[in-house]
Amino acid sequence: MFLISFMLISSFVTGQKISGKWYGKITQKAGGFSELYDFELDLVQRKIITGESNAFIPNTLFVKIGLTGYIDGDSIRLAETFWDIRQEVMPISWVACIKKMNLKYYKQGNDEYLKGAWNGKSKDDDSPCLPGQIILSRSKQSLEQFILNDGFERPYLTETVKPLPDFNPQFSGTTIKKVKEIEVSNRTVELLISDYQNVDNDTVSVYFNREVIAAKQRISKKNIRLSINLDSRLELNEIVLFAENLGRIPPNTSQLIILDGNLTHKLIIESDKQKSAAIYLKYKQ
């Protein structure tokens, strides 16, 4: 929902010209792939409205879809077209939503806005998408001013979308060595890490999708217990055990147990100063 903290004068759009580029934000209710996207419309207004929408999250998602629409009283009704997806770049587990928009034209001083709601259906199976709200302006500057004046709900302002991790084969001066790919049936799994055979002061750091989740942990017979939530945007989630030292008996050796509900996966992991061990988890419904 958008909160209007300054006066916007709604106009009947019949006499308004809405052709051109509009810059904005689109939200989606919690439970969708993301709660906030950048959103643009490029419109041509004649007897009917034609154009395209552009929804994007930098470094994660870019989707352009052709659309048509019409003026209905004081409403602008726009509908994206299933068979006119012009660009589609997104994480493998995401699905484009074909949207219908019901917008109204507003003006404050020289600034023009389109504001309203959307709903839609999944491109793949025609199932309903979680709906949301839209705010657009003729300029990025007036959009930013709108947001700064509390014209946009605060939770969405603070929502940040993590960029997709870069699984570069080089990591912290070492080469990634793939140990195993494991299919799991739960989005949340537990990791148990302990020393294998002799305790010799091995120390590791654990990275999940290239973010540290346990730094410089001394490995012993007592388990280090970690819980991770798989990133639904990724086909494979990565666990890296990075050797902070080699202990008294090289290489750095540990036992990794992955608890996937009632299933247990047990691995022996070896890392050294040249190679870091990586395990990849694939969620299977």
C-alpha positions in Angstrom: 0.0 0.0 0.0 1.2 3.5 -0.7 0.8 6.3 1.9 0.2 9.8 0.6 1.7 12.3 2.9 1.3 15.3 0.6 -1.6 16.4 -1.6 -1.9 14.8 -5.0 -4.7 16.1 -7.2 -6.3 13.3 -9.1 -7.3 14.2 -12.7 -9.5 12.5 -15.2 -7.0 11.2 -17.7 -9.3 11.6 -20.7 -7.7 15.0 -21.5 -4.2 14.0 -20.2 -1.4 12.8 -22.4 0.4 9.8 -20.8 2.7 9.0 -23.8 6.3 8.7 -22.9 8.6 7.2 -20.3 7.5 6.7 -16.7 9.9 5.7 -13.8 8.8 3.9 -10.7 8.6 1.1 -8.2 6.4 -2.0 -8.1 5.8 -4.0 -4.9 4.6 -7.5 -4.3 3.0 -9.0 -1.2 5.3 -11.0 1.1 5.8 -14.5 -0.2 6.6 -13.5 -3.8 10.1 -13.7 -5.2 10.8 -10.1 -4.1 8.8 -7.4 -2.3 10.2 -4.6 -4.4 11.2 -4.1 -8.0 12.2 -1.1 -10.2 9.6 -0.6 -12.8 9.3 1.5 -15.9 6.6 2.0 -18.5 7.1 3.3 -22.0 3.7 4.3 -23.4 2.2 5.5 -26.7 -1.3 6.9 -26.3 -3.6 7.0 -29.4 -7.1 5.5 -29.6 -5.7 2.7 -27.6 -2.5 2.6 -25.4 0.4 0.5 -26.5 3.9 0.1 -25.1 6.1 -2.0 -22.9 6.8 -2.6 -19.2 10.3 -3.1 -17.8 10.6 -4.7 -14.3 14.1 -5.2 -13.0 16.4 -5.8 -10.0 20.0 -4.8 -10.9 22.2 -7.9 -11.4 19.3 -10.2 -10.8 16.3 -9.7 -13.0 15.3 -7.9 -16.2 11.9 -8.5 -17.8 10.4 -6.5 -20.7 6.9 -7.3 -21.8 4.7 -5.7 -24.5 1.4 -4.3 -23.3 -1.9 -2.7 -24.5 -4.5 -0.6 -22.6 -7.2 1.9 -22.7 -8.7 4.8 -20.7 -11.7 3.9 -18.6 -13.2 7.1 -16.9 -10.4 8.2 -14.5 -8.6 4.9 -14.7 -5.8 3.7 -17.0 -6.1 0.0 -17.5 -3.0 -1.8 -18.9 -2.4 -5.4 -19.6 0.8 -7.1 -20.4 0.7 -9.7 -23.2 1.6 -13.4 -22.7 3.1 -13.9 -26.1 5.0 -10.6 -26.2 7.8 -11.1 -23.6 10.7 -9.1 -25.2 13.4 -9.8 -22.6 13.6 -12.3 -19.8 16.6 -12.7 -17.6 16.1 -14.0 -14.1 17.2 -16.7 -11.6 16.3 -20.2 -12.8 13.7 -20.8 -10.1 11.8 -17.6 -10.7 8.8 -17.2 -13.1 7.7 -14.1 -14.9 4.3 -12.7 -13.9 2.0 -11.3 -16.6 0.4 -8.3 -15.0 -2.8 -6.3 -15.3 -2.6 -2.7 -14.0 -5.2 -0.3 -12.8 -3.7 3.1 -12.5 -4.8 6.7 -11.9 -3.2 10.0 -13.0 -2.1 12.5 -10.4 -0.4 15.9 -10.5 1.3 18.0 -7.9 2.7 21.2 -9.2 4.6 20.3 -12.4 5.1 16.7 -11.3 3.0 13.9 -12.8 2.4 10.5 -11.3 0.6 7.3 -12.1 -0.4 5.2 -9.1 -2.4 2.1 -8.5 -2.5 -1.7 -8.1 -1.7 -4.7 -10.1 -2.5 -8.4 -10.2 -1.5 -11.1 -12.6 -0.8 -14.8 -13.5 2.3 -16.9 -13.8 3.7 -17.2 -17.4 4.2 -20.9 -16.9 1.1 -22.3 -15.4 -1.5 -19.5 -15.3 -1.6 -19.6 -11.5 -2.3 -16.3 -9.7 0.6 -14.1 -8.7 0.7 -12.3 -5.4 -0.5 -8.8 -6.2 1.0 -5.5 -5.3 1.1 -1.7 -5.8 2.7 0.6 -8.4 4.0 4.2 -8.3 5.4 6.0 -11.3 6.6 9.5 -12.2 7.6 11.3 -15.3 11.1 11.8 -13.8 13.4 9.9 -11.5 13.9 13.0 -9.5 10.3 13.5 -8.8 9.9 9.8 -7.9 12.7 10.1 -5.4 11.1 13.2 -3.9 7.8 11.4 -3.6 9.6 8.6 -1.7 11.5 11.0 0.5 8.3 12.7 1.5 6.9 9.3 2.8 4.9 8.7 -0.3 6.1 5.1 -0.3 5.5 2.7 2.5 8.6 2.5 4.8 9.1 -1.3 4.8 9.6 -1.3 1.1 12.1 1.5 1.3 14.3 -0.6 3.5 13.9 -3.8 1.6 17.1 -4.8 0.0 17.5 -7.7 -2.5 20.7 -9.6 -2.3 22.5 -9.9 -5.6 23.1 -13.4 -6.9 26.4 -14.8 -5.6 29.3 -15.1 -8.1 30.6 -18.6 -7.8 34.0 -17.7 -9.2 36.3 -20.8 -9.3 38.9 -18.7 -7.5 38.2 -17.9 -3.8 40.4 -16.1 -1.3 43.6 -17.1 -3.1 42.5 -20.7 -3.5 40.8 -22.7 -6.3 37.4 -24.1 -5.6 37.3 -28.0 -5.5 33.9 -29.5 -6.0 33.5 -32.3 -3.5 29.9 -33.3 -4.2 26.4 -32.2 -5.4 23.6 -33.3 -3.1 19.9 -33.2 -3.6 17.9 -32.1 -0.5 14.2 -32.0 0.1 14.1 -29.2 2.7 14.8 -25.5 2.2 16.4 -25.4 5.6 19.2 -27.8 6.5 21.6 -28.1 9.3 25.4 -28.5 9.1 27.5 -30.4 11.7 31.2 -29.9 11.4 33.8 -31.8 13.5 37.4 -32.9 13.2 38.1 -36.2 11.4 40.2 -38.7 13.2 42.9 -36.8 15.2 42.2 -33.4 16.7 45.2 -31.3 15.5 44.1 -27.7 15.7 42.5 -27.4 12.3 40.7 -24.1 11.9 38.2 -23.3 9.1 35.8 -20.6 8.0 32.5 -21.7 6.5 30.9 -19.8 3.7 27.4 -20.2 2.4 26.8 -18.7 -1.1 30.1 -16.8 -0.7 29.1 -15.1 2.6 30.8 -16.2 5.8 28.5 -17.9 8.3 31.2 -19.1 10.7 34.6 -17.4 10.9 37.9 -19.1 12.0 36.3 -22.0 13.9 38.7 -24.5 15.6 37.6 -28.0 14.7 37.2 -30.5 17.5 35.3 -33.6 18.3 32.4 -31.4 19.4 30.2 -30.4 16.5 29.9 -26.9 15.2 26.2 -26.7 14.4 25.0 -24.3 11.7 21.5 -23.8 10.1 21.2 -22.5 6.5 18.2 -21.5 4.4 18.6 -22.3 0.7 18.2 -19.3 -1.7 15.2 -20.2 -3.8 16.6 -18.1 -6.7 19.5 -20.5 -7.2 19.6 -24.0 -8.8 22.6 -24.8 -6.6 23.5 -23.4 -3.2 27.2 -23.6 -2.3 28.9 -24.4 1.0 32.7 -23.7 1.1 35.1 -24.8 3.9 38.1 -22.6 3.8 41.3 -23.7 5.6 42.5 -21.0 7.9 45.4 -23.2 8.8 46.6 -26.8 8.1 46.7 -28.0 11.7 49.7 -30.1 12.9 49.0 -32.8 10.3 48.2 -31.3 6.8 45.8 -31.1 5.0 43.0 -29.4 6.9 40.5 -32.3 7.4 37.0 -32.3 8.8 33.8 -34.2 8.8 30.7 -32.5 7.5 27.2 -33.9 8.2 24.2 -32.4 6.4 20.9 -33.0 8.2 18.1 -32.8 5.6 15.0 -33.7 7.6 15.2 -37.4 8.3 18.1 -37.8 5.8 21.7 -37.6 6.8 24.6 -36.9 4.4 28.1 -37.5 5.7 31.2 -36.2 4.0 35.0 -36.1 4.7 36.3 -32.7 3.6 40.0 -31.8 2.8 41.1 -28.3 2.2 44.6 -26.7 2.0 46.1 -23.4 1.0 45.7 -24.1 -2.7 42.2 -25.6 -2.8 39.0 -24.9 -0.9 36.4 -27.7 -0.7 32.9 -26.9 -2.0 29.6 -28.8 -1.6 26.6 -27.9 -3.7 23.0 -28.4 -2.5 20.1 -28.8 -5.0 16.6 -28.5 -3.7 14.3 -31.2 -5.0 10.5 -31.0 -4.3 
